[in-house]
Structure formats: structure tokens, C-alpha cells
Amino acid sequence: MLAERSAELAPGHPAVIAARVSLADALISAGEPAEAVNVLHRAVAESEQFLGSGHPDTLAVRDELARAHEAVGDVTMAIRLLTRTLADRERSQGSRNVHTMTTRDRLAAAYLASGKTKDAISGYKRVLADRERVLGRDHPDTIATRASLAGAYHTAGRMASAVQLSEQTCADSERVLGGDHYDTLARRMRLAALYYAVGRVGDAELLLRDTVARCERVLPYGDPLTQTAHQSLASIVGHG
């Protein structure tokens, strides 16, 4: 598709850039992120040349390039790209634009991956406040950010905050998405892990038993989440 579009259309045409992004996504899925980085560098260069560095399409491609750099383990470059894109988005689209918030969320995740926990927590808190204000407390993206912030608190060792926020996330996820939704089940498992980490072994076991039952009822046989839930429960029972 990329070869055909490149032959038929001018360099920098949106359809050519879109084909490069699709190819890069497939390369990452195929376990070839380094090649995806090369493809996306070309896409970013073309988009900046023909659309401009601040064009929304250019910013979107640069976000994808950051994701590819993360996939090859180059978190430093990902942070650099996301920081630049965030500044451009804030200037052209506003700090509370949905795309700006998404880039800030990705930057917080990159900070967390690089061990910059304080920066990650600060970023997630800003995204959470913006998403609550713009999208509403019950929007799935808002709930997802709350879950990410809980994870960052856990990484930072702020266990009380992590447990409190994770409990809130699970309650919101069950209410909005349903108790059997895949994201809800995954969040219940993370809450159980937090309970176990702070010594609330009984609460962790009860939550895991219920989660295992839900997974077995609604997920396909052999689903990795079900297997992980069984392993977590067996580990707790074995140490009991």
C-alpha cells in the first residue's frame, strides 16, 4: 500500500503519511520496533516539511514516533518528543483539548517508565483534573487516568494513596463499564495486589476469588487474565 501510494501521490500527501503510520504500527506488533522508528522518522520529516511542524497531523505522527521509541527502549527520546508535542499542542490546540490531554498522559507514562516517578505523578494528576473537568468523572478515559495515577502512587511507595485511588477506580469502573468488563476485571486484580502488599491478605483473597469466578464466566477459555488471576490467588492461598 505504501509503495502504491508513494508512486501515485506527491511526497507528504496525507494518504502516504497514513500508510507509513499503518506500516509502523504493524512493525511494532510484529516485534520490529526499530524498523518502525525508521518508517516514522520519515513520516514525521515529510509531515513537517509539507504540513508544518505544528499541524495536528504532524503532532499525531510525532506521538506515534514517541511510541515506537518507547517500544525499542529509548524512553529518553520518547520523553523528548512528547514534551515537544505537548508544548505544540498547548500552543495551537489549548491545554484542555482531548489530544493535548492524551499527549500529556503518554508523557506521564514515559516518565514512569524512565523512573521519574515524581514527574509521572504530577503529569497524571494534571491529566486527571483536566479530564474530570472536560470529559466528566465517569468518562472511560478519566477512569483510566485515575487507574494510572494509582499505579504511579504504588511505584512511588505511597501505598495509602494507591489503595484509596485504586478502590475508587474499581468502584467507578464497575458502575460505568460493568463488573464483568475486561478493564474492570484487570483493575480488580491490581487492587487485590495492593491489598496483599499492605497486609490486607483476607481482602485480597476475597477480591481475587470473586474476580476468578467472573473471569471464568465471561472470558474465553485460557484467557491470560484468567490464568493470572488463578496464579495470584494460588500464591496468596499458598502463603496463607
SULCOR-V693524 format. One line per field, one symbol per residue. phi: phi as a letter, one per 40 degrees, with the letter a starting at -180 (. if undefined). psi: psi as a letter, one per 30 degrees, with the letter a starting at -180 (. if undefined). burial: 1 if it has 16 or more other ideal C-beta (glycine too) atoms within 10 Angstrom, else 0. A space follows every 10 residues. Layout:
phi->???
psi->???
burial->???
This chain:
phi->.cccccccbc dgcdcccccc cccccccccc gbccccdccc dccccccccc bhcbcdcccc cccccccccc ccgccdcccc cccccccccc ccbgcbcccc cccccccccc dcccgccccc cccccccccc ccccchcccd cccccccccc cccdccgccc cccdcccccc ccccccchcb cdcccccccc ccccdcccgc cccccccccc cdccdccbcc dgddcccccc cccccccccc
psi->eeeeeeefll kfkeeeeeee eeeeeeeeeg ghfeeeeeee eeeeeeeeef fkfgkeeeee eeeeeeeeee fggieeeeee eeeeeeeeee efflfgkeee eeeeeeeeee eefggieeee eeeeeeeeee eeeeflegke eeeeeeeeee eeeeefgiee eeeeeeeeee eeeeeeflfg keeeeeeeee eeeeeefggi eeeeeeeeee eeeeeeefll kgkeeeeeee eeeeeeeff.
burial->0100100000 0000011111 1011101100 0110111011 1111011101 1000001111 1111111111 1101101110 1110110110 0010001011 1111111111 1100011011 1011011101 1000100000 1111111111 1111000100 1110110011 0111011000 1011111111 1111110000 0011101100 1101100010 0000010010 0110010000
